[in-house]
Amino acid sequence: GFLGGMTGGGHGLGGMGGGGHAPTSIAWVTCAKYLPLTQKLAVGSFQRSIKIFDLASYELYGQIPDVDDVPLAMDAWIPARRRDVEFISIGDGGGHVRLFELKQSAHESKKGSHDQFVDRCCWSYKHHLDWVTSICYVEDMNCVVAGSLDRTISLTDIEERVTVKKLTDHHTKGVTSIGWSSIYKFVASGGLDRKLILWNPFSQKPLAILNGHNAAISQVIVNDRDNQVISLSQDRNIKIWDIRNHKVVQSITDKLPSNAAYGGGGGG
């Protein structure tokens, strides 16, 4: 995975931010997300743009060009009050969290044109001091939750009516993945410090700090239906935790070859 390779290789933030240079021909894909309204695929890469592809023809359909830093995490959804647009939230290598409104162009475009969409940046905040590695939209709070290698998690109100909230002080190394429980109303975060933390987003305090991994956690998945949080670590270990008592109910070690590992990163 992208983050797993980058964190292991010792690459700094400078190459990811505005000062670095992206490849002009073949660029690494850093994140991707299915767009539920238009049924397209949004793809971020080292070229510092979001390109949108038609899944039927595999052709470039549109793009969001004004992304200043390399996009690393992405989420997309249809807002409840407007069914004619979709929102894309992006976390990048410069520590920014951005929200774009995307809608199909009202004007008929020429065949082969890449201007099938009209995009508008609703807001952009530099909430973090390092890469934003994971991002997700939480409908229950109408906010964007973002995790960063600066060891913090930000919660940004979509309509900017509430000051940004920060979940801090309990990860000792960078946050690599986040998830949301819509039933139990908590944020789950995994990090390079091997910790899985369940947060109360309203009090901004941990509900539980779960230890057990022997390597950095690269992915966190909340399975509300079965009352579980699933965490994957870079030593190919999978742990299934019971949300109700915070205990491990199953631990699985993948038997892939030793040169294979789980990568991190966000995207929802």
Backbone as a ProteinNet text record, in pm:
[ID]
protein_1_A
[PRIMARY]
GFLGGMTGGGHGLGGMGGGGHAPTSIAWVTCAKYLPLTQKLAVGSFQRSIKIFDLASYELYGQIPDVDDVPLAMDAWIPARRRDVEFISIGDGGGHVRLFELKQSAHESKKGSHDQFVDRCCWSYKHHLDWVTSICYVEDMNCVVAGSLDRTISLTDIEERVTVKKLTDHHTKGVTSIGWSSIYKFVASGGLDRKLILWNPFSQKPLAILNGHNAAISQVIVNDRDNQVISLSQDRNIKIWDIRNHKVVQSITDKLPSNAAYGGGGGG
[TERTIARY]
81.6	0	85	23.9	98.1	163.6	84.1	139.8	240.8	213.1	306.3	442.2	445	571.6	640.9	563.7	623.5	676.9	602.6	649.7	771.4	776.9	892.2	1015.2	995.3	1107.8	1169.9	1108.2	1167.3	1152.8	1051.6	1030.5	970.6	1015.8	968.2	851.2	793.4	677.5	713.2	838.7	876.8	850.9	875.6	852.5	706.5	620.1	478	407.8	464	397.5	421.7	405.7	414.2	553.1	658.8	794	846	779.5	829.1	781.2	830.2	790	734.5	616.5	552.8	594.2	595.8	622.6	518.8	560.2	468.6	403.1	458.9	400.4	322.7	393.2	328.2	343.3	232.4	235.9	169.5	219.4	159	16.2	-73.3	-208.7	-204.1	-255.5	-247.2	-380	-491.6	-623.4	-726.3	-840.2	-948	-1080.2	-1188.4	-1320.7	-1427.7	-1524.4	-1640.1	-1734.2	-1781.2	-1873.2	-2016.6	-2094.8	-2225.4	-2331.2	-2323.5	-2425.9	-2402.1	-2282.8	-2251.8	-2199.2	-2171.6	-2122.1	-1991.7	-1903.7	-1770.4	-1667.3	-1540.7	-1432.4	-1338.2	-1320.6	-1226.6	-1094	-984	-851.6	-753.9	-684.6	-580.8	-443.7	-346.2	-212.1	-108.3	18.6	128.5	123.1	36.7	24.3	-54.2	-93.5	-164.9	-295.4	-369.5	-501.5	-589.7	-720.7	-817	-876	-850.7	-904.8	-1024.6	-1125.7	-1251	-1269.2	-1287.5	-1293.8	-1432.9	-1473.8	-1597.5	-1571.3	-1651.1	-1627	-1671.6	-1750.5	-1792.9	-1689.2	-1635.5	-1540.5	-1395.3	-1373.8	-1240.1	-1170.4	-1246.5	-1188.7	-1197.6	-1106.4	-1107.4	-1233.1	-1309.1	-1438.4	-1433.3	-1345	-1331.1	-1219.1	-1192.2	-1086.7	-1102.3	-1042.5	-1031.1	-884.1	-846.6	-704.6	-639.8	-718.9	-659	-638.5	-559.6	-518.7	-370.5	-336.6	-200.3	-99.4	-144.6	-55.3	-105.5	-21.7	-57.9	-175.3	-287	-400.2	-366.5	-392.2	-358.1	-479.7	-589.7	-710.2	-832.2	-940.2	-1056.7	-1184.1	-1292.3	-1424.4	-1523.2	-1636.5	-1736.5	-1875.5	-1971.9	-2108.6	-2204.7	-2332.8	-2439	-2498.4	-2496.7	-2551.6	-2701.9	-2750.1	-2891.2	-2984.5	-2942.8	-3031.7	-3026.3	-2927.5	-2914.4	-2883.2	-2967.4	-2948.1	-2889.3	-2855.9	-2802.8	-2651.6	-2588.5	-2443.3	-2387.8	-2256.8	-2190.6	-2068.6	-2034.9	-1920.6	-1803.2	-1683.3	-1560.1	-1473.8	-1434	-1339.1	-1203.1	-1098.7	-963.4	-868.4	-784.1	-673.5	-543.9	-446.3	-327.9	-197	-88.1	45.2	90.2	15.2	47.5	-27.3	-107	-183	-318.8	-361.9	-489.7	-605.4	-721.6	-848.6	-934.9	-981.6	-1055.5	-1189.9	-1285.6	-1417.3	-1450.4	-1483.6	-1522.2	-1666.7	-1737.9	-1871.1	-1857.2	-1915.8	-1898.9	-2035.5	-2054.8	-2179.4	-2149.5	-2235.5	-2216.4	-2246.9	-2170.3	-2186.5	-2324	-2385.9	-2517.5	-2506.2	-2384.4	-2362.5	-2312.4	-2359.2	-2316.3	-2171	-2088.5	-1946.4	-1917.3	-1812	-1771.4	-1722.5	-1739.9	-1692.8	-1541.4	-1495.7	-1353.5	-1310.1	-1402	-1367.7	-1356.4	-1267.4	-1250.4	-1324.3	-1413.2	-1484.2	-1629.7	-1651.4	-1786.8	-1840.7	-1752.2	-1790.6	-1761.1	-1837.4	-1807.8	-1775.1	-1657.3	-1618.9	-1602.3	-1628.8	-1613.6	-1554.8	-1448.8	-1389.7	-1472.5	-1539.9	-1624.7	-1540.5	-1439.6	-1346.4	-1219	-1114.9	-984.6	-918.6	-877.8	-814.4	-685.9	-585.7	-462.7	-473.4	-543.3	-567.5	-450.4	-360.1	-257.6	-117.9	-18.5	121	195.7	125.8	188.1	82.2	117.2	25.8	-110.1	-215.5	-348.4	-362.3	-367	-358.7	-493.4	-596.9	-727.3	-835.5	-946.6	-1053.6	-1187.3	-1290.5	-1423.6	-1530.3	-1641.2	-1756.2	-1845.4	-1886.1	-1975	-2108.7	-2206.8	-2338.4	-2405.8	-2383.4	-2447.9	-2413.5	-2293.3	-2250.6	-2232.8	-2257.5	-2237.6	-2099	-1998.4	-1862.1	-1765.9	-1647.9	-1539.5	-1438.6	-1408.5	-1310.6	-1182.7	-1069.2	-941.7	-834.6	-755.9	-643.6	-513	-410.4	-284.7	-164	-51.6	74.4	124.8	57.1	95.2	34.5	-27.4	-80.7	-217.8	-282	-411	-519.6	-644.3	-762.8	-847.3	-887.8	-970.2	-1111.9	-1208.4	-1349	-1396.2	-1424.3	-1459.7	-1606	-1682.3	-1823.6	-1838.2	-1924	-1940.4	-1984.3	-2077.2	-2131.5	-2055.4	-1944.9	-1854.9	-1923.7	-2024.5	-2094.1	-2029.7	-1949.2	-1886.6	-1735	-1663.9	-1517.8	-1463.4	-1354.9	-1295.5	-1263.4	-1292.3	-1258.1	-1134.2	-1053	-932.7	-931.2	-898.2	-875.1	-723.7	-668.8	-523.5	-474.3	-342	-268.7	-259.3	-320	-317.2	-245	-235.6	-147.5	-7.9	92	229.4	303.4	244.6	296.8	178.9	208	107.8	-14.7	-128.7	-253.7	-255.5	-285.3	-282.5	-420.4	-519.3	-650.9	-757.1	-875.9	-986.8	-1114.3	-1210.8	-1341.3	-1446.2	-1573.1	-1682.9	-1787.3	-1834.2	-1943.6	-2072.3	-2163.8	-2289.3	-2387.2	-2366	-2452.4	-2401.9	-2272.8	-2216.7	-2159.7	-2155.2	-2115	-1973.9	-1878.2	-1739.4	-1652	-1538.6	-1435	-1331.5	-1295.4	-1188.9	-1066	-949.7	-826.4	-715.6	-635.9	-518.6	-395.9	-280.4	-162.4	-33	72.5	206.8	253.9	187.2	222.6	159.7	92.2	31.4	-97.3	-145.5	-265.7	-390.9	-498.3	-632.3	-709.5	-755.2	-822.7	-966	-1059.7	-1200.2	-1228.3	-1274.8	-1290.9	-1438	-1470.3	-1598	-1578	-1639.4	-1612.7	-1675	-1768.5	-1837	-1757.5	-1703	-1618.4	-1472.4	-1440	-1304.2	-1206.8	-1260.1	-1180.9	-1190.1	-1086.7	-1093.5	-1194.5	-1268.1	-1352.1	-1269.7	-1171.2	-1084.6	-958.2	-846.6	-719.8	-683.3	-685	-670	-530.5	-458.6	-324.1	-324.5	-234.6	-227.5	-149.2	-139.6	-62.4	86.9	167.6	313.1	378.3	296.1	346.5	245.1	285.3	198.8	66.7	-42.2	-173.7	-187.5	-228	-238.7	-382.7	-478.4	-617.7	-711.2	-817.2	-921.1	-1055.7	-1134.9	-1267.4	-1368.7	-1475.9	-1582.8	-1694.2	-1728.1	-1834.8	-1947.5	-2033.5	-2140.9	-2237	-2263	-2362.4	-2328.1	-2199.1	-2155.5	-2087.5	-2102.6	-2044.1	-1892.8	-1826.9	-1683.5	-1606.1	-1480.6	-1381.1	-1269.5	-1230.1	-1125.8	-1003	-888.6	-763.9	-661.8	-589.9	-487	-353.6	-249.6	-118.2	-18.6	94.3	191.5	268.2	251.5	310.1	209.6	103.6	3.5	-85.3	-103.3	-189.6	-323.5	-431	-566.6	-628.3	-680.1	-746.7	-891	-981	-1123.3	-1160.1	-1207.4	-1237.3	-1388	-1435.1	-1576	-1595.5	-1682.8	-1706.1	-1759.2	-1837.7	-1907.6	-1816.5	-1715.5	-1626.8	-1480.3	-1452.9	-1318.3	-1215.6	-1261.8	-1173.8	-1152.2	-1035.2	-1007.7	-1084.5	-1166.9	-1241.6	-1174.7	-1089.1	-1017.2	-893.1	-784.9	-660.6	-612.9	-589.3	-554.8	-423.4	-331.9	-207.9	-214	-200.4	-205.4	-80.7	-97.4	13.5	70.7	58.4	118.5	270.1	339.8	486.6	540.6	661.4	717.6	738.5	742.1	762.5	631.7	518.1	388.4	347.2	282.9	239.3	117	42.3	-74.2	-28.8	-81.7	-52	-157.5	-122.4	-216.9	-274.6	-315.4	-372.4	-522	-576.8	-717.9	-788.8	-910.4	-990.4	-1123.4	-1124.9	-1258.4	-1298.8
-119	0	124	238.4	363	405.5	417.1	467.4	370.9	241.2	143.3	155.2	173.8	187.7	317.6	426.2	556.7	570.4	520.3	532.3	445.2	333.2	246.1	300.3	384.6	432.7	560	622.4	740.7	865.5	875.8	994.4	1104.1	1226.4	1337.1	1408	1500.1	1575	1671.3	1717.8	1817.6	1772.1	1645	1593.6	1582	1582.4	1567.3	1700.8	1805	1934.2	2014.6	2146.8	2233.5	2244.5	2207.3	2226.2	2114.4	1998.6	1884.4	1887.6	1794.1	1785.3	1647.3	1642.2	1514.4	1466.7	1336.8	1285.3	1336.7	1363	1420.2	1314.4	1193.9	1092.1	990.8	900	799.5	840.2	860.6	904.8	800.6	788.1	696.3	738.7	641.8	666.3	660.6	763.3	773.6	748.9	768.6	744.7	737.5	677.8	668	651.4	697.5	685.8	680.9	593.4	584.6	700.8	767.6	880.4	828.4	833.5	765.4	828	959.4	1024.5	1001	1030.6	1019.5	881.9	798.5	662.7	664	755.6	764.1	727.3	726.3	696.5	815.8	871.1	981.1	922.9	966.7	911.2	1025.2	1017.8	1114.8	1055	1139.6	1089.9	1196.1	1162	1254.8	1376.1	1375.4	1489.4	1604.5	1588.9	1693.3	1734.5	1637.6	1663.4	1543	1565.3	1456.5	1434.7	1319.2	1287.6	1195.2	1219.1	1145.1	1063.5	933	841.6	779.6	760.3	689.2	539.2	471	329.6	239.5	293.6	213.8	217.6	337.6	352.5	357.9	377.3	393.7	520	613	737	847.2	944.2	1059	1140.9	1167.2	1233.3	1377.2	1404.1	1537.4	1537.7	1653.7	1660.1	1782.5	1773.3	1886.8	1925.2	2030.5	2060.1	2136.9	2214	2306.2	2242.2	2134.3	2071.4	2101.7	2182.2	2234.1	2128.1	2029.9	1926.3	1789.2	1689	1554.1	1501.6	1465.2	1408.5	1268.5	1242.9	1113.8	1035.5	1104.8	1039	1110.8	1035.6	1093.3	1022.9	1100.1	1042.3	1119.9	1057.8	1121.5	1080.1	1172.8	1143.6	1243.2	1208.8	1297.3	1368.2	1501.5	1571.5	1551.5	1547.5	1517.1	1623.1	1748.6	1857.7	1888.3	1832.1	1857	1725.4	1687.3	1559.1	1575.4	1700.8	1724	1741.9	1735.5	1750.6	1639.8	1624.9	1538	1610.4	1578	1638.6	1541.1	1596.5	1519.3	1588.9	1516.6	1570.2	1506.2	1587.8	1543.8	1582.8	1488.9	1517.8	1504.1	1593.4	1592.8	1593.7	1592.2	1586.4	1713.8	1821.4	1947.6	1969.2	1870.1	1882.5	1947.6	1969.1	2035.1	1935.5	1985.2	1915.6	2006.6	1955.7	2038.5	1973.7	2059.5	2011.9	2072.3	1985.3	2028.8	1988.9	2078.8	2047.3	2016	1906.5	1858.8	1835	1888.3	1862.4	1855.1	1783.9	1771.8	1904.4	1933.7	2059.4	2066.2	2185	2204.8	2222.8	2252.1	2272.7	2144.1	2116.6	1996.3	2011.3	1914.4	1919.9	1839.6	1879.2	1806.9	1667.6	1576.3	1440.4	1442.5	1375.6	1373.9	1485.6	1578.5	1687.4	1635.5	1698.3	1660.5	1756.2	1838	1938.4	1898.1	1775.3	1726.5	1766.1	1814.4	1850.5	1997	2053.7	2185.5	2164.6	2209.6	2190.5	2325.3	2325	2445.5	2405.9	2475.2	2448.2	2520.7	2444.7	2504.2	2561.2	2485.6	2536.2	2453.7	2513.6	2448.3	2495.5	2400.2	2433.9	2353.5	2418.3	2347	2309	2200.2	2155.2	2074.6	2028.4	1934.5	1979.8	1929.6	1965.7	1858.7	1754.2	1644.8	1585.1	1478.3	1416.5	1385	1408.4	1358.3	1221.5	1118.4	981.1	913.1	965.1	899.7	1004.7	987.1	1086.7	1017.6	1063.6	1007.4	1109.6	1102	1186.7	1114.2	1185.1	1128.8	1200.5	1131.3	1192.1	1226.7	1145.2	1168.2	1304.9	1354.7	1484.8	1587.2	1545.6	1630.6	1694.7	1611	1662.4	1569.4	1622.8	1545.5	1514.1	1386.7	1342.3	1305.1	1357.8	1333.7	1295.9	1193	1151.3	1186.8	1218.2	1268.1	1205.7	1210.4	1165.9	1260.7	1374.2	1462.6	1416.7	1295.2	1228	1279.5	1363.3	1418.7	1380.3	1398.9	1376	1502.7	1552.8	1673.9	1639.6	1715.9	1702.6	1839.4	1850.6	1978.1	1978.7	2072.6	2086.1	2125	2054.3	2078.9	2222.5	2273.1	2407.1	2514.9	2477.6	2571.8	2649.7	2589.6	2657.5	2628.8	2523	2481.3	2483.9	2536.4	2539.3	2397	2380	2247.5	2186.7	2056.7	1982.9	1899.4	1876.4	1795.6	1685	1563.7	1450.9	1435.4	1459.9	1469.1	1397.2	1392.3	1357	1208.2	1120.2	978.8	889.8	932.1	862.9	922.2	836.9	884.8	890.4	830.1	839.5	865.3	874.8	917.2	827.6	890.6	819.4	775.9	649.4	595.7	564.3	541	501.3	537.6	574.6	606.9	540.4	525.2	471	530.3	512.3	569.2	462.3	456.8	368.2	449.1	422.2	497.2	450.8	331.4	281.2	327.5	310.5	342.9	484.7	554.6	696	719.3	646.5	673.7	674.1	741.7	739.9	636.2	547.5	450.2	494.3	489.4	529.1	429.6	401.5	317	395.6	359.9	440.4	362.7	437.7	381.1	337.2	384.4	345.8	212.9	144.4	12.5	17.8	136.3	150.4	160.3	100	120.3	198.1	318.3	404.5	429.4	412.9	445.3	577.3	678.8	814	853.1	926.3	996.7	1132.2	1156.3	1281.4	1404	1381.7	1493.8	1545.7	1453.5	1494.2	1507.3	1454	1454	1375.4	1272.4	1186.8	1042.1	960.3	818.6	740.7	652.9	556.3	434.7	401.4	286.7	299.2	254.6	244.3	96.7	37.6	-106.8	-140	-220.1	-262.9	-411.9	-454	-595.1	-620	-518.8	-534.7	-520.1	-592.7	-586.6	-506.4	-445.6	-361.2	-250	-151.8	-37.6	-82.8	-20.1	-48	31	-36.9	28.5	48.1	-24.7	-10.6	-42.6	38	16.1	11.3	-90.4	-106.6	-127.5	-48.8	-64.5	-147.9	-257.3	-347.3	-340.5	-239.2	-217.5	-335.2	-398	-505.4	-617.9	-648.2	-757.1	-705.9	-576	-515.8	-536.3	-508	-535	-415.6	-405.8	-322.4	-415.5	-403.5	-488.8	-403	-447.8	-373.4	-462.8	-404.5	-475.7	-407	-485.5	-427.4	-467.3	-398.1	-416.7	-548.1	-623	-756.9	-863.7	-820	-907.5	-974.6	-906.2	-958.8	-885.6	-962	-906.8	-937.4	-834.6	-854.7	-807.2	-888.4	-855.5	-828.9	-707	-662.9	-652.8	-693	-676.8	-534.1	-458.7	-319.7	-309.1	-407.6	-397.2	-416	-503.6	-525.4	-494.4	-449.6	-407.1	-520.4	-643.6	-759.7	-813.8	-877.6	-944.3	-1075.8	-1093.6	-1218.8	-1313.5	-1258.1	-1343.3	-1270.6	-1345.2	-1290.9	-1382.8	-1324.7	-1402.8	-1350.9	-1441.1	-1403.6	-1450.2	-1355.5	-1388.9	-1467.7	-1567	-1653.5	-1614.3	-1486	-1439.4	-1449.9	-1447.7	-1448.1	-1331.6	-1345.6	-1247.9	-1111	-1100.1	-969.7	-896.4	-953.9	-888.1	-829.2	-714.2	-648.9	-565.7	-537.2	-451	-307.1	-233.5	-91.3	-12	110.2	196.3	300.1	409.5	517.5	519.7	628.9	645.4	637.8	688.2	693.8	652.4	593.2	559.6	440.6
0	0	0	-30.1	-44.3	85.9	193.6	318.5	376.4	367.7	421.2	356.7	224.9	154.9	187	200.5	223.5	365	465.3	602.5	624.8	556.1	571.1	501.3	399.3	320.8	371.5	472.1	531	447	363.1	282.3	368.7	350.6	432.1	368.9	445.2	399.3	288.5	285	185.7	43.8	14.7	-119.4	-153.2	-50.7	-73.4	-85.7	-29.3	-25.1	-150.4	-137.3	-253.1	-311.3	-234	-282.3	-369.2	-370.2	-445.9	-589.2	-669	-809	-835.8	-891.9	-921.4	-1059.7	-1081.8	-1215.9	-1314.1	-1436	-1534.5	-1621.3	-1627.9	-1713.9	-1630.9	-1565.7	-1483.3	-1337.3	-1268.9	-1129.7	-1041.2	-919.7	-823.7	-793.9	-789.4	-740.3	-588.2	-522.7	-377.4	-307.5	-378.4	-319.5	-431.6	-402.4	-501.1	-428	-491.5	-429.4	-536.9	-516.3	-605.4	-576.7	-682.3	-668.5	-680.8	-574	-572.5	-662.6	-686.8	-768.4	-917	-963.4	-1106.1	-1144.9	-1045.3	-1068.1	-1148.5	-1109.4	-1167.6	-1061.2	-1099.6	-1007	-1000	-879.1	-857.4	-810.6	-873	-845.5	-818.1	-705	-672.2	-695.8	-731.4	-760.5	-727.7	-753.5	-730.8	-823.8	-921.1	-1011.2	-949	-822.9	-748.2	-816	-858.6	-914.7	-884.5	-892	-880.3	-1018.7	-1076.1	-1207.9	-1192.5	-1274.1	-1264.8	-1392.2	-1373.5	-1486.9	-1499.2	-1624	-1653.5	-1639.8	-1560.1	-1534.2	-1649.3	-1740.9	-1856.1	-1967.5	-1994	-2104.5	-2058	-1925.8	-1866.8	-1916.7	-1972.8	-2023.2	-1917.9	-1929.9	-1840.2	-1865.1	-1757.9	-1769	-1719	-1624.7	-1567.5	-1466.2	-1406.6	-1306.8	-1218	-1098.5	-1007.1	-1007.9	-1078.6	-1097.3	-982.8	-906.5	-809.9	-672.8	-669.5	-544	-526.6	-426.4	-413.3	-370.4	-293.4	-242.9	-286.3	-270.6	-314	-231.3	-294.5	-220	-170.6	-42.8	16.7	64.4	90.2	141.1	85.2	64.9	-1.4	43.4	51.9	72.5	-13.1	-46	-131.5	-86.6	-98.7	-57.4	-122.1	-117.8	-166.3	-45.4	-40.2	76.7	88.6	212	236.9	180.6	183.2	142.8	-6	-75.4	-218.8	-288	-380.5	-447.7	-587.3	-625.7	-760	-760.7	-642.7	-634.2	-545.2	-548.2	-451.6	-396.9	-274	-207.5	-208.7	-223.9	-210.2	-106.1	-3.7	94.1	68.2	79.9	46.7	159.4	199.5	289.9	212.1	236.4	150.9	229.1	153.8	211.9	278.5	260.9	326.1	456	498.2	622.1	605.7	480.8	456	453.2	493.5	475.8	389.5	275.3	180	147.5	113.6	71.4	-64	-160.8	-294.2	-321.5	-388.8	-440.2	-588.3	-629.9	-767	-829.5	-949	-1021.5	-1170.2	-1240.9	-1384.5	-1451.7	-1555.2	-1626.6	-1692.1	-1684.7	-1746.7	-1896.8	-1944.1	-2086.9	-2150.9	-2267	-2337.8	-2379.6	-2343.6	-2375.8	-2501.5	-2568.6	-2687.9	-2651.4	-2742.6	-2720.1	-2700.8	-2597.2	-2567.6	-2475.1	-2443.6	-2352.7	-2210.4	-2132.4	-1993	-1900.3	-1953.3	-1874.5	-1852.2	-1809.3	-1787.7	-1650.1	-1561.2	-1426	-1398.2	-1306.4	-1251.4	-1104.2	-1062	-922.6	-853.6	-723.5	-642.3	-508.2	-467.4	-336.6	-230.9	-145.3	-41	72.1	114.5	215.3	215.7	272.1	283.2	411.5	495.9	623.3	640	695.7	731.2	879	903.6	1040.1	1097.2	1009.3	1054.3	1012.3	1085.4	1061.7	983.1	942.1	867.7	775.2	705.1	609.6	672.4	598	634	568.6	650.2	599.7	581.9	648.8	643.4	662.2	592.5	600.5	578.8	648.8	626.7	664.1	593.6	623.9	723.4	829.4	931.1	921.7	866.9	845.9	978	1081.9	1211.4	1269.5	1241.1	1292.4	1181	1056.3	938.6	940.8	957	964.8	891.9	863	803.9	913.9	930.8	1029.9	955.6	1002.4	934.4	1035.3	1002.6	1085.7	1018.4	1098.9	1043.3	1111.7	1041.2	1099.8	1208.3	1228.6	1339.4	1472.3	1471.7	1590.6	1633.9	1551.4	1589.2	1489.5	1533.2	1450.6	1456.5	1340.4	1335.9	1293.2	1346.4	1309.2	1261.5	1131.8	1070.4	1029.6	1082.8	1049.4	902.1	829.5	686.6	658.9	738.9	716.4	791.8	854.9	922.9	1035	1095.7	1204.8	1339.8	1346	1471.1	1453.1	1551.5	1546.7	1540.2	1466.7	1451.3	1587.8	1600.4	1721.5	1693.7	1795.9	1780.9	1886.3	1842.1	1931.6	1941.5	2059.6	2073.4	2199.5	2210.9	2333.8	2365.5	2287	2324.7	2223.3	2098.2	2004.1	2019	2039.4	2054.2	1921.1	1818.2	1681.9	1588.3	1459.2	1363.1	1354	1321.6	1296.8	1150.3	1126.2	989.8	933.7	1021.3	972.3	1075	1026.4	1115	1064.4	1154.8	1119.8	1211.6	1177.2	1255	1282.3	1406.6	1443.4	1449.1	1356.4	1352.7	1460.3	1515.5	1622.8	1759.1	1783.3	1914.9	1922.2	1808.7	1802.8	1855.8	1802.6	1838.3	1713.5	1725.6	1622.4	1663	1571.4	1595.2	1516.6	1581.2	1512.6	1542.5	1439.3	1454.2	1414.5	1472.4	1445.5	1438.6	1409.4	1405	1543.1	1648.6	1785.7	1827.3	1731.8	1752.1	1834.3	1864.8	1946.8	1860.5	1910.2	1856.2	1962.5	1927.1	2024.6	1979.4	2072.6	2049.8	2121.2	2045.3	2097.4	2108.2	2213.1	2220.6	2153	2036.7	1965.1	2031.5	2121.5	2186.1	2306.1	2385.8	2498.6	2456.8	2337.5	2283.2	2372.3	2439.2	2526.7	2478	2506.3	2466.7	2550.1	2483.8	2553.4	2593.5	2510.1	2537.2	2453.8	2510.7	2438.6	2436	2317.1	2302.9	2251.6	2328.1	2291.8	2259.8	2174.9	2138.9	2011.5	1925.3	1802.2	1830.8	1755	1767.7	1656	1571.3	1462.8	1439.1	1360.9	1332.9	1272	1315.8	1258.5	1129.3	1023.3	893.2	847.1	906.7	864	979.5	991.5	1092	1020.9	1050.9	990.5	1102.1	1102.2	1201.1	1139.4	1205.8	1161.2	1264.3	1249.1	1346.1	1354.5	1242	1238.2	1334.9	1346.8	1434.4	1561.2	1590.3	1711.1	1716.5	1604.4	1595.6	1540.1	1583.8	1517.2	1472	1345.8	1289.3	1263.1	1311.3	1290.6	1221.3	1124.9	1049.5	1074.6	1098.7	1125.3	1017.3	1015.9	908.4	918.2	1027.1	1034.2	990.9	918.3	858.8	963.5	1075.6	1180.7	1179.1	1189	1190.1	1326	1391.6	1520.3	1510.4	1564.5	1568.7	1714.2	1740.3	1876.4	1896.2	2013.7	2049.1	2100.6	2034.8	2073.1	2215.8	2259.2	2387.2	2507.9	2496.9	2612.2	2581.7	2457.5	2416.9	2423	2405.3	2408.4	2267.2	2246.6	2119.5	2115.7	2013.2	1999.8	1900.8	1814	1719.3	1670.3	1655.7	1602.4	1490.8	1373.8	1254.7	1198.4	1167.1	1100.1	955.9	863.8	721.7	683.6	598.3	557.8	421.7	387.7	263.2	270.9	156.6	159.6	241.4	291.4	384.6	323	189.5	126.9	102.8	145.8	130.5	263.7	260	383.5	354.9	460	445.5	440	345.9	337.2	408.1	446.1	516	424.3	481.8	404.5	418.4	382.7	397.6	270.8	266.1	157.2	177	296.5	319.2	246.8
[MASK]
++++++++++++++++++++++++++++++++++++++++++++++++++++++++++++++++++++++++++++++++++++++++++++++++++++++++++++++++++++++++++++++++++++++++++++++++++++++++++++++++++++++++++++++++++++++++++++++++++++++++++++++++++++++++++++++++++++++++++++++++++++++++++++++++++++++++++++

